[in-house]
Amino acid sequence: MKNDHEGGHSDLHVAFKITKLVLQAASVAAAFCIAKEIHRVHRSIEKKHEHGHRKLL
């Protein structure tokens, strides 16, 4: 009976470690997507800014 309890505890520990890794990977992926979106918006703003200067000249 003691071995079953220890095995269950070990399984739960492994499951928590896997969950932690999955959450960390999701956080990295989300940060990458946010950075990519910020870069895209920044590039769009720069293009509009450059386009505005051409109209003035």
C-alpha positions as CSV (number, residue, x, y, z in Angstrom):
1,M,0.0,0.0,0.0
2,K,2.8,2.4,0.8
3,N,4.3,1.8,-2.7
4,D,1.0,2.7,-4.3
5,H,0.9,6.0,-2.4
6,E,4.6,6.8,-3.3
7,G,4.0,5.9,-6.9
8,G,0.9,8.2,-7.1
9,H,2.9,11.0,-5.5
10,S,5.7,10.5,-8.0
11,D,3.2,10.4,-10.9
12,L,1.6,13.6,-9.7
13,H,5.1,15.3,-9.3
14,V,5.9,14.3,-12.9
15,A,2.6,15.6,-14.1
16,F,3.2,19.0,-12.4
17,K,6.7,19.2,-14.0
18,I,5.2,18.5,-17.4
19,T,2.5,21.1,-16.8
20,K,5.1,23.6,-15.8
21,L,7.1,23.0,-18.9
22,V,4.0,23.3,-21.1
23,L,3.1,26.6,-19.5
24,Q,6.6,27.9,-19.9
25,A,6.6,27.0,-23.6
26,A,3.2,28.6,-24.0
27,S,4.5,31.8,-22.3
28,V,7.5,31.9,-24.7
29,A,5.2,31.4,-27.7
30,A,2.9,34.1,-26.5
31,A,5.8,36.5,-26.0
32,F,7.1,35.7,-29.5
33,C,3.7,36.4,-31.0
34,I,3.4,39.7,-29.1
35,A,6.8,40.8,-30.2
36,K,6.1,39.9,-33.8
37,E,2.8,41.9,-33.6
38,I,4.5,44.9,-32.1
39,H,7.1,44.8,-34.8
40,R,4.4,44.6,-37.5
41,V,2.5,47.6,-36.0
42,H,5.8,49.6,-35.7
43,R,6.7,48.9,-39.3
44,S,3.2,49.9,-40.4
45,I,3.5,53.2,-38.5
46,E,6.9,53.9,-40.1
47,K,5.5,53.3,-43.6
48,K,2.6,55.7,-42.9
49,H,5.1,58.2,-41.5
50,E,7.3,57.9,-44.6
51,H,4.3,58.1,-46.9
52,G,3.2,61.3,-45.2
53,H,6.6,62.9,-45.7
54,R,6.6,62.1,-49.4
55,K,3.2,63.9,-49.8
56,L,4.7,67.1,-48.2
57,L,7.6,67.1,-50.7
